[in-house]
Amino acid sequence: MLNIPRLLIDGAILSGLATLFIILTMRLNPRLWLQDYPEDIQASVPPKTPEERKLSLQVGIPFILLLLAVPLVSTFLVKQQAGSHMPFWSLFVHAFGVVFLFNVYDWLVLDWLMFCTITPDFVVIPGTEGMAGYKDYIFHFTGFLKGIIFSAFGGLIITVIVYLL
């Protein structure tokens, strides 16, 4: 009952939308994502200002909602297309899969390729140019592992909502 094409397409849509969101907000101010930077970079700059903390919240909430909304709609559509009662675990695998695809994309493309390998100017926080943290592949792999937990937890919440509808 797993709809692999829908899972792959919706995982790609989530990855594209999240990438657009991340890049636009990083261009606005990379410090909005300071909590996601390696520790050496965080330690070398002043803490976020009250304005930056407020803006980080205003950016962070819609980002989390995006990470949950796309797989929620996708899982709901899969359940509707099945035309019958879909098992809970099939729904969970789908919801988890959509979020997990973004997690893999985030790790390999955004973190390892863009952040660590290419390191465009808009990801570099002023005053931290050339710091080792920008090439810390292990830091981002650890983030990927944490993302698996987020994928499972998010997938579970989505599954419960869709299953009960």
KOLFIMI-149340 format. One record per residue (C-alpha): residue number from 1; residue in three letters; x, y, z. Coordinates in Angstrom, 1 decimal. Each point is the difference from the previous one (the first is absolute). Layout:
    k    r      px      py      pz
  NUM  ALA       X       Y       Z
...
***
This chain:
    k    r      px      py      pz
    1  MET     0.0     0.0     0.0
    2  LEU     3.0     2.3     0.1
    3  ASN    -0.2     2.6    -2.7
    4  ILE     3.8     0.4    -0.9
    5  PRO    -0.5     2.6    -2.8
    6  ARG    -2.1     2.3     2.2
    7  LEU     2.5    -0.4     2.9
    8  LEU     2.9     0.9    -2.3
    9  ILE    -1.8     2.9    -1.7
   10  ASP    -1.3     1.5     3.2
   11  GLY     3.4    -0.5     1.7
   12  ALA     1.5     2.0    -2.9
   13  ILE    -2.6     2.7     0.3
   14  LEU     0.7     0.3     3.7
   15  SER     3.8     0.1    -0.7
   16  GLY    -0.5     2.7    -2.6
   17  LEU    -2.3     2.2     2.1
   18  ALA     2.2    -0.4     3.1
   19  THR     3.1     0.8    -2.0
   20  LEU    -1.6     3.2    -1.3
   21  PHE    -1.0     1.0     3.5
   22  ILE     3.4    -0.7     1.5
   23  ILE     2.0     1.8    -2.7
   24  LEU    -2.3     3.1     0.0
   25  THR     0.2     0.3     3.8
   26  MET     3.8    -0.6     0.0
   27  ARG     0.4     2.7    -2.5
   28  LEU    -2.1     2.3     2.3
   29  ASN     2.2    -0.8     3.0
   30  PRO     2.0    -3.3     0.5
   31  ARG     0.0     0.6     3.7
   32  LEU    -3.7    -0.9     0.0
   33  TRP     1.3    -3.6    -0.3
   34  LEU     2.8     0.5     2.5
   35  GLN    -1.3    -2.8     2.2
   36  ASP     0.6    -2.4    -2.9
   37  TYR     3.7     1.0    -0.6
   38  PRO     2.9    -2.0     1.4
   39  GLU     1.0     1.0     3.6
   40  ASP     3.3     1.7    -1.0
   41  ILE    -1.9     2.4    -2.2
   42  GLN    -2.7     0.6     2.7
   43  ALA     2.7     0.7     2.6
   44  SER     1.8     2.5    -2.1
   45  VAL    -2.9     2.4    -0.5
   46  PRO    -2.2     1.9     2.4
   47  PRO    -3.3    -1.6     1.0
   48  LYS    -3.1     0.8    -2.0
   49  THR    -1.3     3.5     0.7
   50  PRO    -3.6     0.2     1.3
   51  GLU    -1.1     1.0    -3.5
   52  GLU     1.8    -3.0    -1.5
   53  ARG    -1.6    -2.4     2.6
   54  LYS    -3.5     1.4    -0.9
   55  LEU     0.7    -0.3    -3.7
   56  SER     1.4    -3.5     0.5
   57  LEU    -3.3    -1.0     1.6
   58  GLN    -2.0     1.7    -2.8
   59  VAL     2.0    -2.0    -2.5
   60  GLY     0.3    -3.2     1.9
   61  ILE    -3.7    -0.6     0.6
   62  PRO    -1.0     0.2    -3.6
   63  PHE     3.0    -2.2    -0.9
   64  ILE    -1.1    -2.7     2.4
   65  LEU    -3.6     0.3    -1.3
   66  LEU     1.3    -0.4    -3.5
   67  LEU     1.9    -3.2     1.0
   68  LEU    -3.2    -1.4     1.4
   69  ALA    -2.6     1.4    -2.4
   70  VAL     1.4    -1.5    -3.2
   71  PRO     0.2    -3.6     1.3
   72  LEU    -3.4     0.5     1.7
   73  VAL    -1.7     0.9    -3.2
   74  SER     2.0    -2.7    -1.9
   75  THR    -1.1    -2.7     2.5
   76  PHE    -3.6     1.2     0.0
   77  LEU     0.0    -0.3    -3.8
   78  VAL     1.5    -3.5     0.1
   79  LYS    -2.7    -1.1     2.4
   80  GLN    -2.7     1.6    -2.3
   81  GLN     1.4    -1.6    -3.1
   82  ALA     0.1    -3.4     1.6
   83  GLY    -3.8     0.2     0.2
   84  SER    -0.1    -2.3     3.0
   85  HIS     1.2    -0.3     3.5
   86  MET     3.8     0.3    -0.2
   87  PRO     2.0    -1.7     2.8
   88  PHE     1.5     2.3     2.6
   89  TRP     3.5    -1.2    -0.8
   90  SER    -0.3     0.6    -3.7
   91  LEU    -1.0     3.6     0.7
   92  PHE     2.9     0.3     2.5
   93  VAL     2.5    -1.3    -2.6
   94  HIS    -1.3     2.5    -2.5
   95  ALA     0.0     3.0     2.4
   96  PHE     3.4    -1.0     1.4
   97  GLY     1.4    -0.5    -3.5
   98  VAL    -1.0     3.5    -1.3
   99  VAL     1.7     1.7     3.0
  100  PHE     3.0    -2.4    -0.1
  101  LEU     0.6     0.8    -3.7
  102  PHE     0.4     3.6     1.0
  103  ASN     2.3    -1.0     2.8
  104  VAL     2.2    -1.9    -2.4
  105  TYR    -0.1     2.9    -2.5
  106  ASP     0.8     2.5     2.8
  107  TRP     3.0    -2.0     1.1
  108  LEU     1.5    -0.8    -3.3
  109  VAL    -0.9     3.1    -2.2
  110  LEU    -0.5     2.9     2.4
  111  ASP     2.4    -1.0     2.7
  112  TRP     2.9    -1.9    -1.6
  113  LEU    -0.1     1.4    -3.5
  114  MET    -1.2     3.6     0.5
  115  PHE     1.1     0.8     3.6
  116  CYS     3.2    -2.1     0.3
  117  THR     1.3    -0.4    -3.6
  118  ILE    -1.1     3.2    -1.9
  119  THR    -0.6     2.3     3.0
  120  PRO    -1.6     2.9    -1.8
  121  ASP     0.4     3.4     1.5
  122  PHE    -3.6     0.2     1.2
  123  VAL     0.5    -2.9     2.5
  124  VAL     3.1     1.6     1.5
  125  ILE    -0.7     2.1     3.1
  126  PRO     2.2     3.2    -0.1
  127  GLY     3.1    -0.4     2.1
  128  THR     0.1    -3.9    -0.4
  129  GLU     1.5    -0.2    -3.4
  130  GLY     2.3    -3.1    -0.4
  131  MET    -1.0    -1.6     3.3
  132  ALA     0.3    -3.8     0.2
  133  GLY    -3.7    -0.4     0.8
  134  TYR    -0.8     0.8    -3.6
  135  LYS     1.7    -3.3    -1.0
  136  ASP    -1.4    -2.1     3.0
  137  TYR    -1.6    -2.9    -1.8
  138  ILE    -0.4    -2.0     3.2
  139  PHE    -2.1     2.8     1.6
  140  HIS    -2.4    -0.2    -2.9
  141  PHE    -0.1    -3.8     0.0
  142  THR    -0.9     0.2     3.7
  143  GLY    -2.8     2.4    -1.0
  144  PHE    -1.2    -2.5    -2.6
  145  LEU    -0.2    -2.7     2.7
  146  LYS    -2.0     2.4     2.2
  147  GLY    -2.2     0.7    -3.1
  148  ILE    -0.9    -3.7    -0.1
  149  ILE    -1.6     0.4     3.5
  150  PHE    -1.8     3.1    -1.2
  151  SER    -1.2    -1.9    -3.1
  152  ALA    -1.4    -2.8     2.1
  153  PHE    -1.6     2.3     2.5
  154  GLY    -1.5     2.2    -2.7
  155  GLY    -1.1    -3.0    -2.0
  156  LEU    -1.7    -1.4     3.1
  157  ILE    -1.9     3.3     0.7
  158  ILE    -1.0     0.2    -3.7
  159  THR    -1.1    -3.6    -0.1
  160  VAL    -2.2     0.3     3.1
  161  ILE    -1.7     3.1    -1.4
  162  VAL    -0.6    -1.6    -3.5
  163  TYR    -1.0    -3.3     1.5
  164  LEU    -2.7     1.6     2.2
  165  LEU    -1.4     2.0    -2.9
***
